[in-house]
Every structure is written in C-alpha cells, then in structure tokens.
Amino acid sequence: MSTTEKQSPPLACTLTVGELAKQTLAWSDLAPAALTHKRIEGGAATTYPLTMVDQIEELANRESQCCGTWLNVAVTRLDATVRLDLTTANPEGVALIHSMLGDLGDT
C-alpha cells in the first residue's frame, strides 16, 4: 500500500457473545419504527419519531462504545423526528450498517 492510500479501519467489536446478541436484538426491535431510511456516503441515515430519542441515544451510545473504532454514530434531533446516521470509512462495514438498520430500502 502506498503512503497516499488510506487504510480502512478494521471491523472490530468489543462485545461478548451475549452482549452482541442483546445489541443485535435491540437493533432488530428498532427497525420497524423507522420512518425513513436512506443510503448516504459510507452508510445510512434513518429517522424515527422524536418520542424515541432516549432509546435511540442510548443505543447509539452503546454502539459507539463497542464499535467506535470503525463506526461513526451521529444522532440529531429534528422538529418531530430524530435522525440516526451510521457511517464508516470501511467499505465492508456499509453492508453491516444496512443490516443493523434493517435495510428498509430508500424511503
């Protein structure tokens, strides 16, 4: 690799098997509540009802702690919704992001 090429961060998670199962369930429980889902550069952006902001922020915080070496997590409160952006510089991570969010297609 040349010095001008950027190396992608490895896909790594610090969760135990049990913690990973719990986190995966939390993401799958969240997926049906999504109002919109769209692909963005390096990941996806999803919106949820603003009433879910505490749940979204808690899940985003946990995800940042375990996968923060390769995953960028941003939560933005909007007027009546909360937007969750998950992005990565690792091309292999984009598919993982879409699976975490339920890959609802672009809505």
BELURMO-V892646 format. One line per field, one symbol per residue. phi: phi as a letter, one per 20 degrees, with the letter a starting at -180 (. if undefined). psi: psi as a letter, one per 40 degrees, with the letter a starting at -180 (. if undefined). burial: + if it has 16 or more other ideal C-beta (glycine too) atoms within 10 Angstrom, else -. A space follows every 50 residues. Layout:
BEGIN
phi = ???
psi = ???
burial = ???
END
This chain:
BEGIN
phi = .ffefeeffffcceffgfffffffffffffgfefebbbfcgmrbccdcgg fegffffffffffffecffcddccdcedgcccdddccbeegfffffgfff enkfnec
psi = hieehhhiiihiheiidddddddddddddddeehdihihihebihiiiid eeddddddddddddddeedehhhhhhhaceihhhhhiiehdddddddddd eegeih.
burial = ------------+-+-------+------+---+--+----+++++++-- -++--+--++-++--++--++++-+-----++++++++-+--++-+++-+ ++-+---
END
